[in-house]
Amino acid sequence: MSNYIESNLIKDEQIELKTTYHPIIFWRLTGILSLFIIPFIEMKTDEFAVTNKRVIIKIGWISRKIFEMNHSKIESVNVDQGILGRIFNYGSITIIGSGGTKEIYYTIRDPFGFRKKVQEFSK
């Protein structure tokens, strides 16, 4: 199911970090009401990756939202964590690009690891 990133790598591009949602998404209201089906589909189909050239995020299974940004265009990656996020190591990431692009993704596993990997490649 989740092979979008691997199939869309460009020449000499390698995946440096790949992550997904934190399992706590199963305990959201939508997870409980859907008998954990919706979070299961989200975990299997949504992809978050940092390559040596760009950040690639694919959300959705039937309808897709693709976010790709070269490292040179990223101005900052912000992380928001509440108390539970600190305890269980999940949080929201906000990617701000040049030109005012702002993308927010919630309940990401190890958000500080994601931010650190992006910063290693950003100049």
N, CA, C and O atoms as a DFTB+ gen file, in Angstrom:
492 C
 N C O
     1  1       0.808      -1.189       0.000
     2  2       0.000       0.000       0.000
     3  2       0.856       1.259       0.000
     4  3       0.607       2.190      -0.766
     5  1       1.844       1.280       0.847
     6  2       2.602       2.526       1.007
     7  2       3.943       2.434       0.297
     8  3       4.953       2.068       0.899
     9  1       3.942       2.763      -0.966
    10  2       5.188       2.763      -1.727
    11  2       5.309       3.987      -2.624
    12  3       6.108       3.995      -3.560
    13  1       4.534       5.003      -2.349
    14  2       4.561       6.205      -3.176
    15  2       5.954       6.825      -3.183
    16  3       6.476       7.173      -4.242
    17  1       6.546       6.959      -2.022
    18  2       7.835       7.635      -1.915
    19  2       8.914       6.872      -2.670
    20  3       9.670       7.467      -3.438
    21  1       8.994       5.565      -2.462
    22  2      10.014       4.779      -3.154
    23  2       9.863       4.854      -4.669
    24  3      10.858       4.892      -5.393
    25  1       8.628       4.875      -5.146
    26  2       8.416       4.884      -6.593
    27  2       8.593       6.263      -7.221
    28  3       8.581       6.378      -8.447
    29  1       8.756       7.311      -6.418
    30  2       8.893       8.666      -6.962
    31  2      10.214       9.333      -6.603
    32  3      10.317      10.559      -6.642
    33  1      11.209       8.552      -6.259
    34  2      12.531       9.116      -5.997
    35  2      13.175       9.529      -7.313
    36  3      13.002       8.862      -8.333
    37  1      13.919      10.630      -7.287
    38  2      14.619      11.077      -8.476
    39  2      16.048      10.516      -8.464
    40  3      16.457       9.849      -7.513
    41  1      16.784      10.792      -9.517
    42  2      18.136      10.261      -9.658
    43  2      19.015      10.666      -8.467
    44  3      19.020      11.829      -8.062
    45  1      19.740       9.721      -7.923
    46  2      20.663       9.898      -6.799
    47  2      19.970      10.328      -5.507
    48  3      20.626      10.866      -4.615
    49  1      18.677      10.106      -5.387
    50  2      17.953      10.464      -4.169
    51  2      17.796       9.227      -3.289
    52  3      17.470       8.143      -3.772
    53  1      18.032       9.407      -1.995
    54  2      17.932       8.303      -1.035
    55  2      17.080       8.735       0.142
    56  3      17.134       9.888       0.568
    57  1      16.304       7.817       0.660
    58  2      15.484       8.089       1.837
    59  2      16.385       8.091       3.062
    60  3      17.102       7.122       3.314
    61  1      16.350       9.167       3.815
    62  2      17.151       9.301       5.033
    63  2      16.337       9.001       6.280
    64  3      16.870       8.475       7.257
    65  1      15.057       9.328       6.258
    66  2      14.171       9.076       7.399
    67  2      12.760       8.882       6.884
    68  3      12.281       9.647       6.048
    69  1      12.104       7.861       7.385
    70  2      10.719       7.610       7.033
    71  2       9.956       7.415       8.333
    72  3      10.402       6.677       9.212
    73  1       8.811       8.068       8.462
    74  2       8.032       7.956       9.678
    75  2       6.551       7.884       9.342
    76  3       6.160       7.931       8.176
    77  1       5.743       7.771      10.370
    78  2       4.297       7.700      10.210
    79  2       3.648       8.327      11.430
    80  3       4.303       9.008      12.219
    81  1       2.363       8.092      11.573
    82  2       1.659       8.600      12.741
    83  2       2.040       7.791      13.976
    84  3       2.499       6.654      13.880
    85  1       1.840       8.396      15.113
    86  2       2.033       7.692      16.381
    87  2       0.800       6.807      16.617
    88  3      -0.308       7.196      16.248
    89  1       0.971       5.634      17.220
    90  2      -0.183       4.751      17.465
    91  2      -1.283       5.362      18.333
    92  3      -2.375       4.801      18.424
    93  1      -1.019       6.479      18.958
    94  2      -2.057       7.118      19.771
    95  2      -3.255       7.556      18.926
    96  3      -4.322       7.833      19.473
    97  1      -3.095       7.623      17.600
    98  2      -4.233       8.007      16.747
    99  2      -5.372       6.999      16.838
   100  3      -6.510       7.322      16.497
   101  1      -5.083       5.782      17.293
   102  2      -6.142       4.793      17.439
   103  2      -7.114       5.176      18.550
   104  3      -8.246       4.692      18.573
   105  1      -6.685       6.038      19.471
   106  2      -7.527       6.405      20.613
   107  2      -8.219       7.750      20.425
   108  3      -8.802       8.280      21.371
   109  1      -8.162       8.309      19.218
   110  2      -8.961       9.492      18.916
   111  2     -10.424       9.067      18.771
   112  3     -10.725       7.881      18.634
   113  1     -11.306      10.027      18.803
   114  2     -12.729       9.728      18.677
   115  2     -13.041       9.030      17.358
   116  3     -13.828       8.084      17.329
   117  1     -12.426       9.495      16.255
   118  2     -12.690       8.853      14.953
   119  2     -12.189       7.410      14.938
   120  3     -12.779       6.553      14.279
   121  1     -11.121       7.146      15.650
   122  2     -10.616       5.776      15.723
   123  2     -11.552       4.862      16.468
   124  3     -11.831       3.746      16.030
   125  1     -12.034       5.334      17.590
   126  2     -12.933       4.514      18.408
   127  2     -14.263       4.298      17.700
   128  3     -14.775       3.179      17.667
   129  1     -14.825       5.363      17.132
   130  2     -16.119       5.240      16.455
   131  2     -16.047       4.389      15.188
   132  3     -17.046       3.783      14.802
   133  1     -14.895       4.334      14.542
   134  2     -14.760       3.528      13.322
   135  2     -14.211       2.137      13.623
   136  3     -13.834       1.402      12.710
   137  1     -14.167       1.779      14.901
   138  2     -13.613       0.486      15.330
   139  2     -12.166       0.327      14.875
   140  3     -11.737      -0.762      14.491
   141  1     -11.429       1.421      14.924
   142  2     -10.002       1.490      14.620
   143  2      -9.668       1.286      13.140
   144  3      -8.499       1.117      12.792
   145  1     -10.663       1.300      12.279
   146  2     -10.425       1.101      10.842
   147  2      -9.790       2.339      10.215
   148  3      -8.824       2.216       9.462
   149  1     -10.313       3.527      10.513
   150  2      -9.784       4.757       9.902
   151  2      -8.323       4.987      10.284
   152  3      -7.509       5.257       9.400
   153  1      -7.953       4.888      11.577
   154  2      -6.530       5.081      11.888
   155  2      -5.639       3.999      11.283
   156  3      -4.491       4.271      10.932
   157  1      -6.147       2.791      11.159
   158  2      -5.357       1.723      10.542
   159  2      -5.059       2.060       9.083
   160  3      -3.928       1.901       8.625
   161  1      -6.074       2.524       8.356
   162  2      -5.877       2.905       6.953
   163  2      -4.918       4.086       6.859
   164  3      -4.049       4.110       5.987
   165  1      -5.067       5.072       7.756
   166  2      -4.163       6.225       7.747
   167  2      -2.716       5.797       7.988
   168  3      -1.811       6.278       7.306
   169  1      -2.488       4.911       8.936
   170  2      -1.115       4.484       9.230
   171  2      -0.502       3.706       8.073
   172  3       0.706       3.779       7.845
   173  1      -1.325       2.965       7.346
   174  2      -0.815       2.160       6.237
   175  2      -0.640       2.946       4.942
   176  3       0.156       2.556       4.087
   177  1      -1.369       4.043       4.786
   178  2      -1.323       4.744       3.495
   179  2      -0.604       6.081       3.530
   180  3      -0.071       6.505       2.505
   181  1      -0.569       6.763       4.673
   182  2       0.074       8.075       4.745
   183  2       1.567       7.892       4.967
   184  3       1.985       7.068       5.780
   185  1       2.364       8.660       4.244
   186  2       3.821       8.513       4.293
   187  2       4.487       9.858       4.541
   188  3       4.085      10.876       3.979
   189  1       5.502       9.850       5.384
   190  2       6.295      11.031       5.714
   191  2       7.755      10.640       5.549
   192  3       8.212       9.688       6.182
   193  1       8.493      11.356       4.711
   194  2       9.890      10.998       4.492
   195  2      10.755      12.229       4.273
   196  3      10.316      13.252       3.747
   197  1      11.998      12.085       4.699
   198  2      13.038      13.072       4.418
   199  2      14.070      12.348       3.575
   200  3      14.603      11.316       3.983
   201  1      14.350      12.888       2.403
   202  2      15.395      12.321       1.561
   203  2      16.593      13.258       1.594
   204  3      16.567      14.297       2.254
   205  1      17.632      12.880       0.881
   206  2      18.807      13.743       0.833
   207  2      18.580      14.982      -0.034
   208  3      19.448      15.854      -0.084
   209  1      17.423      15.084      -0.726
   210  2      17.155      16.231      -1.589
   211  2      15.894      17.014      -1.220
   212  3      15.797      18.201      -1.530
   213  1      14.916      16.360      -0.558
   214  2      13.641      17.027      -0.302
   215  2      12.854      16.334       0.810
   216  3      13.234      15.271       1.302
   217  1      11.763      16.963       1.182
   218  2      10.796      16.384       2.107
   219  2       9.596      15.960       1.275
   220  3       9.102      16.730       0.451
   221  1       9.128      14.736       1.490
   222  2       7.982      14.208       0.747
   223  2       6.953      13.717       1.755
   224  3       7.264      12.925       2.645
   225  1       5.725      14.198       1.603
   226  2       4.637      13.755       2.469
   227  2       3.443      13.434       1.584
   228  3       3.017      14.255       0.771
   229  1       2.908      12.225       1.752
   230  2       1.726      11.799       1.000
   231  2       0.636      11.455       2.001
   232  3       0.833      10.624       2.888
   233  1      -0.513      12.099       1.853
   234  2      -1.657      11.876       2.728
   235  2      -2.814      11.383       1.872
   236  3      -3.078      11.938       0.805
   237  1      -3.498      10.357       2.325
   238  2      -4.705       9.891       1.648
   239  2      -4.502       8.611       0.873
   240  3      -3.389       8.247       0.494
   241  1      -5.618       7.942       0.651
   242  2      -5.600       6.671      -0.059
   243  2      -6.390       6.805      -1.358
   244  3      -5.859       6.532      -2.435
   245  1      -7.637       7.216      -1.269
   246  2      -8.456       7.371      -2.466
   247  2      -8.180       8.736      -3.099
   248  3      -7.824       8.813      -4.275
   249  1      -8.339       9.790      -2.338
   250  2      -7.901      11.103      -2.816
   251  2      -6.601      11.420      -2.089
   252  3      -6.486      11.190      -0.885
   253  1      -5.642      11.938      -2.805
   254  2      -4.305      12.146      -2.257
   255  2      -3.972      13.620      -2.142
   256  3      -4.423      14.451      -2.930
   257  1      -3.167      13.914      -1.133
   258  2      -2.559      15.232      -0.999
   259  2      -1.061      14.982      -0.901
   260  3      -0.597      14.300       0.013
   261  1      -0.311      15.532      -1.837
   262  2       1.128      15.327      -1.887
   263  2       1.817      16.649      -1.578
   264  3       1.493      17.686      -2.156
   265  1       2.766      16.593      -0.661
   266  2       3.577      17.762      -0.326
   267  2       5.031      17.384      -0.568
   268  3       5.539      16.438       0.034
   269  1       5.694      18.113      -1.439
   270  2       7.115      17.915      -1.716
   271  2       7.790      19.279      -1.705
   272  3       7.313      20.230      -2.324
   273  1       8.913      19.358      -0.988
   274  2       9.639      20.619      -0.952
   275  2      11.132      20.334      -0.870
   276  3      11.587      19.552      -0.035
   277  1      11.883      20.982      -1.753
   278  2      13.345      20.857      -1.720
   279  2      13.870      21.470      -0.430
   280  3      13.285      22.413       0.104
   281  1      14.968      20.933       0.060
   282  2      15.546      21.434       1.311
   283  2      15.911      22.918       1.214
   284  3      15.814      23.648       2.201
   285  1      16.324      23.355       0.047
   286  2      16.727      24.761      -0.099
   287  2      15.545      25.719       0.037
   288  3      15.751      26.909       0.273
   289  1      14.325      25.234      -0.103
   290  2      13.132      26.077       0.000
   291  2      12.509      26.067       1.392
   292  3      11.568      26.818       1.646
   293  1      13.013      25.236       2.292
   294  2      12.454      25.148       3.640
   295  2      13.100      26.203       4.526
   296  3      14.322      26.244       4.670
   297  1      12.275      27.048       5.113
   298  2      12.775      28.064       6.038
   299  2      12.859      27.530       7.456
   300  3      13.842      27.783       8.153
   301  1      11.834      26.786       7.901
   302  2      11.877      26.229       9.252
   303  2      10.911      25.060       9.386
   304  3       9.965      24.911       8.613
   305  1      11.182      24.240      10.391
   306  2      10.294      23.155      10.775
   307  2      10.020      23.337      12.261
   308  3      10.929      23.232      13.084
   309  1       8.773      23.607      12.597
   310  2       8.394      23.817      13.991
   311  2       7.726      22.568      14.540
   312  3       7.039      21.849      13.814
   313  1       7.931      22.316      15.823
   314  2       7.344      21.165      16.494
   315  2       6.500      21.658      17.654
   316  3       6.933      22.516      18.423
   317  1       5.293      21.116      17.782
   318  2       4.421      21.392      18.922
   319  2       4.137      20.070      19.627
   320  3       3.731      19.091      19.001
   321  1       4.358      20.059      20.941
   322  2       4.083      18.874      21.746
   323  2       3.381      19.275      23.026
   324  3       3.791      20.215      23.707
   325  1       2.331      18.564      23.345
   326  2       1.682      18.736      24.631
   327  2       2.316      17.791      25.644
   328  3       3.345      17.171      25.377
   329  1       1.692      17.694      26.799
   330  2       2.227      16.822      27.854
   331  2       2.236      15.371      27.414
   332  3       3.247      14.687      27.569
   333  1       1.122      14.885      26.864
   334  2       1.093      13.490      26.394
   335  2       2.079      13.264      25.256
   336  3       2.692      12.201      25.159
   337  1       2.228      14.262      24.402
   338  2       3.190      14.154      23.311
   339  2       4.611      13.997      23.816
   340  3       5.395      13.230      23.255
   341  1       4.943      14.717      24.867
   342  2       6.285      14.588      25.458
   343  2       6.481      13.217      26.075
   344  3       7.552      12.622      25.954
   345  1       5.459      12.721      26.728
   346  2       5.558      11.408      27.380
   347  2       5.679      10.301      26.343
   348  3       6.519       9.411      26.478
   349  1       4.840      10.352      25.304
   350  2       4.789       9.266      24.322
   351  2       5.539       9.559      23.023
   352  3       5.482       8.761      22.088
   353  1       6.239      10.689      22.951
   354  2       7.077      11.059      21.809
   355  2       6.292      11.190      20.497
   356  3       6.596      10.519      19.511
   357  1       5.291      12.052      20.503
   358  2       4.602      12.416      19.275
   359  2       4.277      13.905      19.336
   360  3       4.334      14.521      20.401
   361  1       3.938      14.472      18.188
   362  2       3.609      15.884      18.148
   363  2       3.246      16.325      16.751
   364  3       3.168      15.520      15.824
   365  1       3.026      17.618      16.617
   366  2       2.694      18.213      15.325
   367  2       3.937      18.869      14.742
   368  3       4.752      19.445      15.462
   369  1       4.064      18.769      13.427
   370  2       5.149      19.459      12.736
   371  2       4.532      20.484      11.793
   372  3       3.522      20.221      11.140
   373  1       5.150      21.645      11.736
   374  2       4.747      22.697      10.809
   375  2       5.947      23.014       9.938
   376  3       6.988      23.445      10.435
   377  1       5.804      22.799       8.641
   378  2       6.882      23.078       7.695
   379  2       6.568      24.413       7.029
   380  3       5.525      24.576       6.395
   381  1       7.484      25.359       7.183
   382  2       7.315      26.688       6.595
   383  2       8.352      26.848       5.496
   384  3       9.554      26.726       5.728
   385  1       7.861      27.122       4.299
   386  2       8.753      27.269       3.163
   387  2       8.834      28.703       2.701
   388  3       8.061      29.563       3.123
   389  1       9.789      28.939       1.826
   390  2       9.920      30.280       1.259
   391  2       8.655      30.598       0.466
   392  3       8.064      29.720      -0.163
   393  1       8.256      31.850       0.506
   394  2       7.034      32.252      -0.174
   395  2       5.803      32.099       0.702
   396  3       4.683      32.309       0.236
   397  1       5.995      31.737       1.964
   398  2       4.867      31.658       2.882
   399  2       4.152      30.333       2.933
   400  3       3.122      30.233       3.600
   401  1       4.641      29.311       2.264
   402  2       4.027      28.001       2.322
   403  2       4.071      27.489       3.754
   404  3       5.116      27.523       4.404
   405  1       2.928      27.013       4.242
   406  2       2.860      26.521       5.619
   407  2       2.010      25.258       5.641
   408  3       0.821      25.298       5.323
   409  1       2.614      24.151       6.014
   410  2       1.919      22.870       6.080
   411  2       2.031      22.316       7.492
   412  3       3.120      22.282       8.066
   413  1       0.901      21.881       8.054
   414  2       0.870      21.346       9.412
   415  2       0.402      19.894       9.359
   416  3      -0.581      19.571       8.692
   417  1       1.120      19.024      10.070
   418  2       0.776      17.607      10.167
   419  2       0.754      17.211      11.635
   420  3       1.679      17.522      12.386
   421  1      -0.304      16.525      12.035
   422  2      -0.539      16.234      13.443
   423  2      -0.216      14.781      13.800
   424  3      -0.251      13.895      12.947
   425  1       0.091      14.564      15.049
   426  2       0.290      13.251      15.663
   427  2       1.383      12.443      14.959
   428  3       1.207      11.254      14.695
   429  1       2.490      13.078      14.661
   430  2       3.612      12.437      13.988
   431  2       4.535      11.804      15.025
   432  3       4.842      12.405      16.054
   433  1       4.963      10.596      14.738
   434  2       5.906       9.907      15.613
   435  2       7.272      10.592      15.547
   436  3       7.743      10.934      14.462
   437  1       7.899      10.791      16.686
   438  2       9.233      11.382      16.823
   439  2       9.391      12.670      16.002
   440  3      10.203      12.715      15.077
   441  1       8.627      13.706      16.331
   442  2       8.695      14.940      15.532
   443  2      10.055      15.638      15.615
   444  3      10.470      16.285      14.653
   445  1      10.752      15.518      16.744
   446  2      12.058      16.160      16.844
   447  2      13.100      15.442      15.984
   448  3      14.010      16.082      15.458
   449  1      12.976      14.132      15.839
   450  2      13.853      13.398      14.931
   451  2      13.624      13.805      13.485
   452  3      14.568      13.920      12.704
   453  1      12.345      14.024      13.130
   454  2      12.002      14.480      11.790
   455  2      12.616      15.852      11.536
   456  3      13.252      16.076      10.506
   457  1      12.418      16.782      12.497
   458  2      12.957      18.137      12.348
   459  2      14.481      18.116      12.246
   460  3      15.059      18.829      11.425
   461  1      15.127      17.310      13.067
   462  2      16.588      17.232      13.055
   463  2      17.101      16.747      11.700
   464  3      18.078      17.278      11.173
   465  1      16.439      15.741      11.144
   466  2      16.871      15.212       9.848
   467  2      16.686      16.245       8.743
   468  3      17.532      16.340       7.853
   469  1      15.615      17.016       8.775
   470  2      15.406      18.077       7.785
   471  2      16.494      19.135       7.919
   472  3      17.043      19.595       6.918
   473  1      16.805      19.520       9.149
   474  2      17.814      20.552       9.389
   475  2      19.198      20.108       8.971
   476  3      20.022      20.946       8.604
   477  1      19.482      18.813       9.014
   478  2      20.804      18.330       8.577
   479  2      21.045      18.617       7.105
   480  3      22.184      18.832       6.690
   481  1      19.968      18.620       6.308
   482  2      20.120      18.828       4.870
   483  2      19.839      20.254       4.432
   484  3      20.233      20.653       3.336
   485  1      19.163      21.029       5.275
   486  2      18.857      22.414       4.902
   487  2      20.092      23.283       5.051
   488  3      20.902      23.081       5.956
   489  1      20.227      24.244       4.162
   490  2      21.397      25.117       4.187
   491  2      21.041      26.476       4.690
   492  3      21.906      27.347       4.780
